[in-house]
């Protein structure tokens, strides 16, 4: 898999409790965050134009993991957002994702 640029977005918000910041440090330091980003990028490459929920259903990856990691992958330049459309799973308007 291609090497990602360093993540520039924080994994926890400034207003989150200390436990969230500790978890964010741990997932980043362990390399799991990077692995999840690589999985998210691979999913978008395999199924371009899908929503995070559709990607989750196709790949069996966790929908919430994808929803967290895809915006991070956006900042690395590995994926891009496109026009929202109605998600085939939820029936709601959702962002679609494409590889760059």
C-alpha positions as a Python dict, from the first residue, in 0.01 Angstrom:
ca = {
    (1, 'X'): (0, 0, 0),
    (2, 'X'): (121, 353, -66),
    (3, 'X'): (288, 540, 217),
    (4, 'X'): (67, 814, 362),
    (5, 'X'): (177, 1161, 453),
    (6, 'X'): (166, 1231, 824),
    (7, 'X'): (-187, 1291, 952),
    (8, 'X'): (-242, 1660, 1008),
    (9, 'X'): (-580, 1643, 1178),
    (10, 'X'): (-617, 1577, 1550),
    (11, 'X'): (-795, 1255, 1642),
    (12, 'X'): (-964, 1425, 1939),
    (13, 'X'): (-1125, 1768, 1964),
    (14, 'X'): (-995, 2025, 2211),
    (15, 'X'): (-1325, 2000, 2399),
    (16, 'X'): (-1311, 1619, 2431),
    (17, 'X'): (-1232, 1464, 2770),
    (18, 'X'): (-877, 1360, 2856),
    (19, 'X'): (-968, 995, 2798),
    (20, 'X'): (-1039, 1073, 2432),
    (21, 'X'): (-702, 1244, 2397),
    (22, 'X'): (-526, 946, 2555),
    (23, 'X'): (-708, 707, 2320),
    (24, 'X'): (-617, 926, 2022),
    (25, 'X'): (-250, 923, 2120),
    (26, 'X'): (-257, 547, 2165),
    (27, 'X'): (-425, 466, 1833),
    (28, 'X'): (-184, 695, 1650),
    (29, 'X'): (130, 572, 1829),
    (30, 'X'): (36, 206, 1781),
    (31, 'X'): (7, 251, 1405),
    (32, 'X'): (-356, 135, 1403),
    (33, 'X'): (-477, 475, 1285),
    (34, 'X'): (-245, 457, 985),
    (35, 'X'): (-359, 101, 911),
    (36, 'X'): (-722, 212, 922),
    (37, 'X'): (-644, 501, 688),
    (38, 'X'): (-484, 259, 443),
    (39, 'X'): (-795, 38, 461),
    (40, 'X'): (-1020, 337, 398),
    (41, 'X'): (-814, 445, 96),
    (42, 'X'): (-817, 90, -43),
    (43, 'X'): (-1196, 79, -3),
    (44, 'X'): (-1241, 406, -194),
    (45, 'X'): (-1010, 284, -470),
    (46, 'X'): (-1203, -42, -498),
    (47, 'X'): (-1545, 125, -489),
    (48, 'X'): (-1518, 489, -603),
    (49, 'X'): (-1819, 715, -568),
    (50, 'X'): (-1971, 545, -268),
    (51, 'X'): (-2078, 688, 67),
    (52, 'X'): (-1903, 574, 386),
    (53, 'X'): (-2202, 356, 472),
    (54, 'X'): (-2202, 194, 126),
    (55, 'X'): (-1827, 138, 155),
    (56, 'X'): (-1881, -29, 492),
    (57, 'X'): (-2142, -263, 351),
    (58, 'X'): (-1925, -357, 51),
    (59, 'X'): (-1601, -406, 245),
    (60, 'X'): (-1728, -523, 586),
    (61, 'X'): (-1522, -242, 744),
    (62, 'X'): (-1674, -57, 1038),
    (63, 'X'): (-1889, 231, 916),
    (64, 'X'): (-1781, 460, 1201),
    (65, 'X'): (-1413, 385, 1144),
    (66, 'X'): (-1456, 483, 779),
    (67, 'X'): (-1645, 799, 874),
    (68, 'X'): (-1355, 899, 1102),
    (69, 'X'): (-1066, 805, 874),
    (70, 'X'): (-1193, 927, 536),
    (71, 'X'): (-1172, 1297, 633),
    (72, 'X'): (-818, 1233, 758),
    (73, 'X'): (-734, 1073, 423),
    (74, 'X'): (-874, 1383, 257),
    (75, 'X'): (-607, 1595, 430),
    (76, 'X'): (-334, 1359, 306),
    (77, 'X'): (-458, 1403, -51),
    (78, 'X'): (-536, 1033, -99),
    (79, 'X'): (-912, 1078, -146),
    (80, 'X'): (-1148, 1355, -242),
    (81, 'X'): (-1510, 1438, -165),
    (82, 'X'): (-1757, 1470, -447),
    (83, 'X'): (-2116, 1587, -472),
    (84, 'X'): (-2348, 1442, -209),
    (85, 'X'): (-2617, 1204, -325),
    (86, 'X'): (-2883, 988, -167),
    (87, 'X'): (-2717, 691, 5),
    (88, 'X'): (-2858, 360, -114),
    (89, 'X'): (-2842, 223, 243),
    (90, 'X'): (-2978, 509, 456),
    (91, 'X'): (-3185, 699, 202),
    (92, 'X'): (-3025, 1023, 325),
    (93, 'X'): (-2804, 1272, 144),
    (94, 'X'): (-2441, 1175, 203),
    (95, 'X'): (-2090, 1261, 86),
    (96, 'X'): (-1940, 1044, -186),
    (97, 'X'): (-1570, 957, -192),
    (98, 'X'): (-1329, 915, -483),
    (99, 'X'): (-957, 838, -504),
    (100, 'X'): (-728, 1120, -617),
}
